[in-house]
Amino acid sequence: MPCSNGPANRSRGFTLIELMITLAVAAILMMIAAPSFKGLLSRSNLSAANNELLGAMNYARNEAISRGRDIVLSATTSEWKGGWEVEIPPASASDPSVTLRQYAALAPRFKVEEKNNTTEITFNGRGVPDREICFSISDTDTSANSSPLHIKMLVSGSIHSVPDCL
């Protein structure tokens, strides 16, 4: 049977021109989506940092309540973004403190500030902090376009995400 070059035997696929047009459209769409994806990623990282500090505050408060004694949440360096730890303070000057949990430093682009510029918070045995606390966590990368997040702990011990540390 002879071979015919009619429509039934025609090869199916993309031409080079169709492939180039598809790739050009895909590249344009990716260039449009990339900035918003960067903002989404930045907000997600900022939220993760906020949640880690919030979790540490809750952990320290719960440990103070369950142990019925003072528990300290403190920055491991001179600023909070360098990491923090939860510890049982020493009973006397000669006793060492007992570290319950340590948290790693945040990425260098994050800024963490506490309203009273303190680097230590003490929770008593009832889970009440020694003062009202308000943290602001922000991303210093200006291209991220993300607004700061705030955590406020009242002297009653309740913790809330708030719009601002006023």
Contacts in CASP RR format, 6 or more apart in sequence:
PFRMAT RR
TARGET T0000
AUTHOR 0000-0000-0000
METHOD contacts of the structure
MODEL  1
MPCSNGPANRSRGFTLIELMITLAVAAILMMIAAPSFKGLLSRSNLSAAN
NELLGAMNYARNEAISRGRDIVLSATTSEWKGGWEVEIPPASASDPSVTL
RQYAALAPRFKVEEKNNTTEITFNGRGVPDREICFSISDTDTSANSSPLH
IKMLVSGSIHSVPDCL
3 9 0 8 1.000
14 22 0 8 1.000
38 143 0 8 1.000
38 144 0 8 1.000
39 144 0 8 1.000
39 145 0 8 1.000
39 146 0 8 1.000
42 139 0 8 1.000
42 141 0 8 1.000
42 144 0 8 1.000
42 145 0 8 1.000
42 146 0 8 1.000
43 144 0 8 1.000
43 146 0 8 1.000
45 107 0 8 1.000
45 110 0 8 1.000
45 139 0 8 1.000
46 110 0 8 1.000
46 137 0 8 1.000
46 138 0 8 1.000
46 139 0 8 1.000
46 144 0 8 1.000
46 146 0 8 1.000
46 149 0 8 1.000
47 149 0 8 1.000
49 106 0 8 1.000
49 107 0 8 1.000
49 110 0 8 1.000
49 112 0 8 1.000
49 137 0 8 1.000
50 137 0 8 1.000
50 149 0 8 1.000
50 151 0 8 1.000
50 161 0 8 1.000
52 103 0 8 1.000
52 106 0 8 1.000
53 80 0 8 1.000
53 84 0 8 1.000
53 103 0 8 1.000
53 112 0 8 1.000
53 135 0 8 1.000
53 137 0 8 1.000
53 151 0 8 1.000
54 151 0 8 1.000
54 159 0 8 1.000
54 161 0 8 1.000
56 73 0 8 1.000
56 84 0 8 1.000
56 86 0 8 1.000
56 101 0 8 1.000
56 103 0 8 1.000
57 73 0 8 1.000
57 121 0 8 1.000
57 133 0 8 1.000
57 151 0 8 1.000
57 153 0 8 1.000
57 159 0 8 1.000
58 159 0 8 1.000
59 86 0 8 1.000
59 100 0 8 1.000
59 101 0 8 1.000
60 71 0 8 1.000
60 72 0 8 1.000
60 73 0 8 1.000
60 86 0 8 1.000
60 121 0 8 1.000
60 123 0 8 1.000
61 71 0 8 1.000
61 123 0 8 1.000
61 127 0 8 1.000
61 129 0 8 1.000
61 157 0 8 1.000
61 159 0 8 1.000
63 71 0 8 1.000
63 86 0 8 1.000
63 100 0 8 1.000
63 123 0 8 1.000
64 70 0 8 1.000
64 71 0 8 1.000
64 123 0 8 1.000
64 124 0 8 1.000
64 125 0 8 1.000
64 126 0 8 1.000
64 127 0 8 1.000
65 125 0 8 1.000
65 126 0 8 1.000
65 127 0 8 1.000
67 88 0 8 1.000
67 125 0 8 1.000
68 125 0 8 1.000
68 126 0 8 1.000
69 88 0 8 1.000
69 125 0 8 1.000
70 88 0 8 1.000
70 89 0 8 1.000
70 122 0 8 1.000
70 123 0 8 1.000
70 124 0 8 1.000
70 125 0 8 1.000
71 86 0 8 1.000
71 87 0 8 1.000
71 88 0 8 1.000
71 89 0 8 1.000
71 100 0 8 1.000
71 122 0 8 1.000
71 123 0 8 1.000
71 125 0 8 1.000
72 86 0 8 1.000
72 87 0 8 1.000
72 88 0 8 1.000
72 89 0 8 1.000
72 97 0 8 1.000
72 120 0 8 1.000
72 121 0 8 1.000
72 122 0 8 1.000
72 123 0 8 1.000
73 84 0 8 1.000
73 85 0 8 1.000
73 86 0 8 1.000
73 120 0 8 1.000
73 121 0 8 1.000
73 123 0 8 1.000
74 84 0 8 1.000
74 85 0 8 1.000
74 87 0 8 1.000
74 119 0 8 1.000
74 120 0 8 1.000
74 121 0 8 1.000
75 82 0 8 1.000
75 83 0 8 1.000
75 84 0 8 1.000
75 119 0 8 1.000
75 120 0 8 1.000
76 82 0 8 1.000
76 83 0 8 1.000
76 84 0 8 1.000
76 85 0 8 1.000
76 102 0 8 1.000
76 103 0 8 1.000
76 105 0 8 1.000
77 83 0 8 1.000
77 105 0 8 1.000
78 119 0 8 1.000
79 112 0 8 1.000
79 119 0 8 1.000
80 112 0 8 1.000
80 113 0 8 1.000
80 114 0 8 1.000
80 119 0 8 1.000
80 135 0 8 1.000
81 105 0 8 1.000
81 106 0 8 1.000
81 108 0 8 1.000
81 110 0 8 1.000
81 111 0 8 1.000
81 112 0 8 1.000
82 105 0 8 1.000
82 106 0 8 1.000
83 102 0 8 1.000
83 103 0 8 1.000
83 104 0 8 1.000
83 105 0 8 1.000
83 106 0 8 1.000
84 102 0 8 1.000
84 103 0 8 1.000
85 99 0 8 1.000
85 100 0 8 1.000
85 101 0 8 1.000
85 102 0 8 1.000
85 103 0 8 1.000
86 99 0 8 1.000
86 100 0 8 1.000
86 101 0 8 1.000
87 97 0 8 1.000
87 98 0 8 1.000
87 99 0 8 1.000
87 100 0 8 1.000
88 97 0 8 1.000
88 98 0 8 1.000
88 100 0 8 1.000
89 97 0 8 1.000
89 122 0 8 1.000
90 96 0 8 1.000
90 97 0 8 1.000
106 112 0 8 1.000
109 139 0 8 1.000
109 140 0 8 1.000
109 141 0 8 1.000
110 137 0 8 1.000
110 138 0 8 1.000
110 139 0 8 1.000
110 140 0 8 1.000
111 136 0 8 1.000
111 137 0 8 1.000
111 138 0 8 1.000
111 139 0 8 1.000
111 140 0 8 1.000
112 135 0 8 1.000
112 136 0 8 1.000
112 137 0 8 1.000
113 135 0 8 1.000
113 136 0 8 1.000
114 133 0 8 1.000
114 134 0 8 1.000
114 135 0 8 1.000
115 132 0 8 1.000
115 133 0 8 1.000
115 134 0 8 1.000
115 135 0 8 1.000
115 136 0 8 1.000
115 165 0 8 1.000
116 131 0 8 1.000
116 133 0 8 1.000
118 131 0 8 1.000
118 133 0 8 1.000
121 129 0 8 1.000
121 130 0 8 1.000
121 131 0 8 1.000
121 133 0 8 1.000
121 153 0 8 1.000
122 129 0 8 1.000
122 130 0 8 1.000
123 129 0 8 1.000
123 130 0 8 1.000
124 130 0 8 1.000
127 157 0 8 1.000
128 155 0 8 1.000
128 156 0 8 1.000
128 157 0 8 1.000
129 153 0 8 1.000
129 155 0 8 1.000
129 157 0 8 1.000
131 155 0 8 1.000
132 152 0 8 1.000
132 153 0 8 1.000
132 154 0 8 1.000
132 155 0 8 1.000
133 151 0 8 1.000
133 152 0 8 1.000
133 153 0 8 1.000
134 150 0 8 1.000
134 151 0 8 1.000
134 152 0 8 1.000
134 153 0 8 1.000
134 162 0 8 1.000
134 165 0 8 1.000
135 150 0 8 1.000
135 151 0 8 1.000
135 152 0 8 1.000
135 165 0 8 1.000
136 148 0 8 1.000
136 149 0 8 1.000
136 150 0 8 1.000
136 165 0 8 1.000
137 148 0 8 1.000
137 149 0 8 1.000
137 150 0 8 1.000
137 151 0 8 1.000
138 146 0 8 1.000
138 147 0 8 1.000
138 148 0 8 1.000
138 149 0 8 1.000
139 146 0 8 1.000
149 161 0 8 1.000
150 161 0 8 1.000
150 162 0 8 1.000
150 163 0 8 1.000
150 164 0 8 1.000
150 165 0 8 1.000
151 159 0 8 1.000
151 160 0 8 1.000
151 161 0 8 1.000
151 162 0 8 1.000
152 159 0 8 1.000
152 160 0 8 1.000
152 161 0 8 1.000
152 162 0 8 1.000
152 165 0 8 1.000
153 159 0 8 1.000
153 160 0 8 1.000
154 160 0 8 1.000
END
